[in-house]
Amino acid sequence: MCLLIAMSGVVADAPLIVAANRDERLDRPAVPMTVLREHGPRILGGRDELAGGTWLAVNEYGVVAGLTNQPSANGRDPSKRSRGELPLAFAGYATAAEAVATVPKTLNAADYNSCWLLVGDRSTLFFIGIAGHGEPEVEQLGPGLYVLENAPLRPKSAKAEFVTGLISSALSMQRDQGAAGTVAALESVLGSHQPAIPEARTDAAGRVWPPEVTAACVHVEGYGTRSAMTVMVPTSGVPSVRVADGRPCESELRDATGLWTASASIRSAAST
């Protein structure tokens, strides 16, 4: 399960702020941050070394595209294309509106396992649902705070509702109500272990989920939060990117903004 938080049109000096935790098997190889595309536009993000692609991509123009997987009773179909291709595809455009107007027309939803995405920039934020068949669902969202996990955006899941409350509390404790304070508040939430549901639950497929998976930062045997990332898109200039190589409760989020101009040798060093 992954967690994706977006604040669109809320902070005056940062039209879009995104915070995310990537939850995955602990033995699945991945690079938490690198240059995914050199130019046309330059794109930064983590890279899954097993299936390729990424869970969260941001480009030099300020377009951010993040992905959460839609659980399936039958599990992931390995014959389908990697969902990690999708954030890269949406981040390949100068604006979110252009990306959303173009990419859904070029993809076949049946080629992918089901998933949801948030795609945004300085002016707009979109929710996209890919159900594994039919046409992708596209909805333009208004200004506000959105929390997307491995569940629909609406109605809010227990985890999304709980995380929203944690964010409100963290923001109320910040003296700096600008971009820096907001990012700091979101990063504190990413490291929270408090579960939204205090007891184990069984899903429709009969799988038992421990309460720890309903926390923002997940710790269970062999699985959990592998990395964290925040993106602050300012009113002008390239986005600020911070990344934790590991659980955000244990690993400090560090500035990765230098990758916008890094040479190939520096990029390689930063991604290992």
N, C-alpha and C positions, 0 to 999 in steps of 0.2 A: 504494500500500500504506500502511496506517495501523498504528499501534501503540497498544495499550490495555493498561495495567497497573493491576491492582486488588489492594490489600492489605486483606483483610476479617478483622476479629477478631484482628489481630496486634499492633497498637499500642494500649496501654491507654487513652491519652487521645485516641485518634482511631480509632474503630471501623471507619471506612472511609477509605482514601486511594486516590485515582485519579490516574494520570499518563498523558498521551496526547500523541502526535505526530500531526498531520494531514498526510498526504502526498497531493499532488494536482498537476495541471498548474499551472505557474507563471502561466499567463495566465487561469486561471479566477477570476472575481471572487468575493471572499468578505470578510466582516467577522469578525475573529478572536474578538471578544467583544462582546456586547450583551445587552440585556434582550429575550428572545424572547417572553415573556408577562408582562404587567404584574401580574396577580393571578390567584388561583384555581387553583393557586398561582403566585407569581412564579417565572419560570424564566430562568436565564442560560445563555449558550452562544454558540458561533460561528454564523454564518449564511452559508449558501451563496447567493450572489446570483444564480446561474444557475438552479438547480432549486428553490431554497427549502429549508427544513429545516436540520438541523444534524447534526454528527457526534458531538457530546457535549453533553448537557444536564444541568443540576443545578437542583433547585428549593429553595425556602427551607426545606423540611422535612428536607432531607438526602438526597433520592432522586437518584441519579446514573444516567444511561443513556447508554452509549457504543456506537458502531457501527463495525464493520469490514466491508468489502465482500468477498463471496465471488467470486473470479475465475471467469470463464466462458470456455470455449474459443471461444464465438461473440461474446464481448464483451457489453457492456451493452445491453439492449433499451430503446431510448428511448421506446417506447410505454407502458412501465409507469410507475407512480407513483414519485415520489422516495423512496428509502430514508431520506432525511433527515427524513421525517415521523415515523419510528418512535421515535427518542430523545425527541422532543417528546411523543409520545403516552404513552410510559411515564413521563415526568417529570411528567405531569399529575395524579399521585395523591399522597396523603399518606404512603404507605409503598410499598416495593418489592413486598411481598407482594400488596397490593391491586392494584397495577399489573399484575403478572404474572398474577393471577387474572382480570383483566378484559380487558386489551388483546388477548391472543391470540384470545379468543372473538369479538372484534369485527372482526378483520381477515381478509382473504382473501390467503393467502400468494402466490397466483398473480398478484396485482396488483403485486408487487414483484420486482425482481431479487434474487437470493440474497444473504444477508448473515448476520452473527452479531452478537449484542449481549451486553453485560454490564449488568445492572440491579441496583443495590444500594442499601442504606441502612445505618443504624447496626446493624441486627440480622441482615440476610440479604443474600446475593448470589446472583444467578441468571444462568445462561447460557442464551441463547435462540438457536436456529438457525432461520432462515427459508430454506427451500430453493426457493422459487418455485412450490411446489405442496404439496398436502397440509396437515397441521396443523403449526404451529410446534413445534419441539422445545424443551421447557422442562426445565431441570435446576437444582435448588437445590444450591449449592456450600457446602462446609464452610469453616471458617476457613482462611486461607492466602493465599499469593501466586499470582496468576494473570496470565499474559501472553497476550494475544490479538492476533494480527496478521491478515493476510488468509489465514488457514489455520485449520482446525479447532482447537478448544481441546485436543483429544486425538486422536492422540498429538501431543506437542509437536513443532512444526516446528523446524528447525535454528535459525531466527532466534529463536523463543520460548525455546528452550533456552539459546542464547547470551546473550540479554538477561537471563534469570533469573540466570545466572552473574555478569553485570555488576552486577546489583542486589545480590546477596549480597556481592560484593567491596566495592561502594560503602558498603553498610551497615556492614560490618566496620571501615571506616575512620572512621566517624562516632563521635565521643565522645558526642554527644547521641543517645540511642537512643529519644527520644520523638518526638512528631509532627513538630516542626520539623526535627530531624535526619533523619528518614525522608524528608520532603519534599525536603530538600536533596540527599539521596543519589539519589532518583529523578530529580530535575531534572538531576543530573550525567550520569545514564545517558541521558536523552533527547537530550543533545548529543553522544553518542558516534558517531564515524564508522567504527569498526572493524567490518568485515563479518563476519557469521557464516559465510559461505561465500566463500572467497578467490578463486574463479574463476567465470566466467560459466556460466549453466546454461540449458538449453532445456526449456520445459514441453511438456505433451502437445499443445498447439496449434501447436508449432513456434516459439513466440516465444522470443527470446533475452533473458535478464535479466542485466544486469551485476551484479557482486558488490556494488556500492554499495547496491543496493536491499535487501540483507539486513542493513544497519546500522540502528541505532536512528534516527539522523538521516541522511536520504537526500539525496544530492547527485548528480543526473544532469542531462543537458542537457534543459531544458524541463520538468523534473519534479522533485519532491522534497518535503521537509518544508516546509510553509508556515507552520505555527504550532504552539505547544505549550501545554499546559494542565495544571495540577495542581489537584486538589480535595481538601481535607482536611475531613472531616465529624467535628466534635468530639462529645463525649458529650452536649452540649446547645448550643443556639444555631445560628445559620446557618452554613453551610459557608464555609470560607476558600477563595478562588479566586485563582489566579495564572495569568497568560497572557503568552506571548511572541508578539508580532506579527512573525513571521518564524522562521527556523531557530533553535532554542534554543542552538546553538553560537555564534550571532552576535548574537542578540537576548536581552536580559535578560527573565526572567519577572517581571512586575510585578503588584502586588496589585490585584485587581479587585473585592474584597469590598464596596467602597462602592456597587456597583451594586444591592445589595439594597435600599438606601433612596434611590437617586438619583432626582432629578426627571427629567422628560422631556428638559429642555434639557441636563442633565449627561449623561444616558444617550446622547443623540445625539452629544455631543462625544466621549464615550469610545468610541464605536463607529465613528469615522471615522479 
